[in-house]
Amino acid sequence: MGFRHIFFLDNGSSDRTVAIAKTHKNVSICASTLSPIEAHQAHFKSYLAQKSSQGGWCLDADIDEFFDYPFSEVMELSDFLEYLNINRYTAVITQLLDMFSDKPLSHLAKGQQEELSSVYQYYDISQVTKEDYHHADLVAEFGAENEPASANAALFWGGIRRTLYNANCLLSKHSLFRPGKGLVLFPHVHFVNNARLADVSCLMLHYKLTSNALDMAVQNKEGFRGIGKDYADLIDLLRVKPTSHIKQNTAVQYRNASDVVESGFLFMSEDYRTYVNSLAECTVGAGSVVTRDVPRNANVAGNPSKLLSNVSPRSLNELPK
């Protein structure tokens, strides 16, 4: 995606993750066997961010997370970060979107190599609950000095893991941030504090419900004791209902982050939309749902979006600034 360097924090993995990481350039591997890892996780992440990312942006991502942002299909990551810099934002709200397949639950115990994006194409936010960012107790305790640029900022809870095994997990994070300028790193493992939060939110595609889910649940039940019951409940679910399917009629096939804005799970401002239009040399109408790449010099609108006309480079210069 354009990251300059990856700092990999390994807490005793037993698979080929470290070996694979060593084959790539610009990857530094840090390791710790301290247990439980949840007691030290925020300290590790804070240290790495402070030492490695001063003056630049840092993405805090677990091994089962993949970052995406609205209109990534027409805008490079460097341009997205430039928008954040122009507006002097120092952090972005990200939401975990749990991905799953159309296979039975027994598949989550197979532990096989797979192409994640092709097998795990679905998400379901029908059981997500929303909490206003400004009134959330968690924000009051760990993010009270944050300044959201959008009135739509929110915390989300639950989702498909609530549906499956009644886990009321926090889905909201500040995964993308720029250390420095008074930013307080990880007073909570999901949060930063004293940040100017952007007027656009992003996704962390979350591949927890994959074919290694059983193995990871067994391992993490001890390493993350605060949520150990959730992992135990997942293990029981896989044992009791192996033929059941996660995918129900409320599931949606994932295409891009722009689609998810329409559901209210993400937000973006008109300023952000205008910036995207100017960069992509296209115009995307308000409320549009983009399901495929937008051609250069194109004018699209609708749900799903349709090509209305072509626009000239000259007309792009006349877009509102």
C-alpha positions, 0 to 999 in steps of 0.5 A: 500500500505504500508503507515505508517500513513495517515493524513486526511485534511477535509474541511467540507465534509458532507458525511461519509468520516470522520466517515469511516476514524475514523474506521482505525488505524494510521489515524489522522484527521485535519479539517478546515472550512476556505473558500475558501479552495483553498486560504489555501490549500498549507499552510495546506499541507506544514504544515502537510508534515513538521510536519509528514514526516521528514526523510521519504516519503510523498504522497500528494493525494486528496480523489479522487486519487489513487497512482500507479507506473510502475511495481507495479505488481511485486515490493512492495512500500517499494522497489520503495521508496528504489530505490528513496533513493539509487539514492538520489531523493527527489521527483517524477513527477506524472500525473493525469489519469482521470478514467471513466466508460462505463455508460452514463453521467447521471450516474455521478449524481446518487451518489451511493456506488461503487467499483471504480476500477471495474466500472471506468476502462477506460482512454483516453489521446488522447486530452492530450497536452505535454509541455517540463518540462524545458521550461514550464512557470509554472516550471520557476515560481514555480519549477525552482530549480528542477533537473529532472533526465530524459530528458522525464520530461514533464507537461501534460494538458487537457485530457478527461476533455478537450474533455468533457467540454473544461477544460485545466487542469494541470495534472502534480504534484509532489505528492510524495516527501521527505521533508527536504534537502532544499526541498521547499514545495508547492510554487504551490499547485501541485509543490515542488521546489529544488528537485532531480526529479526521472528518473521514473514518476508515476500515480495518478488514478483520480476518478473525473468522478464518480457517485458523480461528480455532487454533488462534482462539486456543492460543489467545484464550490464555494470552488475552485473559480479559477477553478469554471468555469470548475465545472460550465461547468461540471454541464451544461454538465450533464444537457444538455447531460445526455444520452451521453457517455464519453467512445469513441473509443479512450478509453483504459482499465486500467491494470497497470502503466507499460502499460501507459509508452508505450503511452509516458504519463509516463517514466522510465529509463533503470536503473529503469528497471534493478532494477525492474528485480533484485528485481522481479527475472524476466527480463522484455525486453525493450519496453515490455507492461506487462498486467498480473503478471510476474512469479518469475524467468521469462523472458518476452518481447513483446507487450503484453509481453509473457513468453520467458523462465525461468531464474535462480537466478544465472543469476539474479546476473549477471544483470547489476548493 
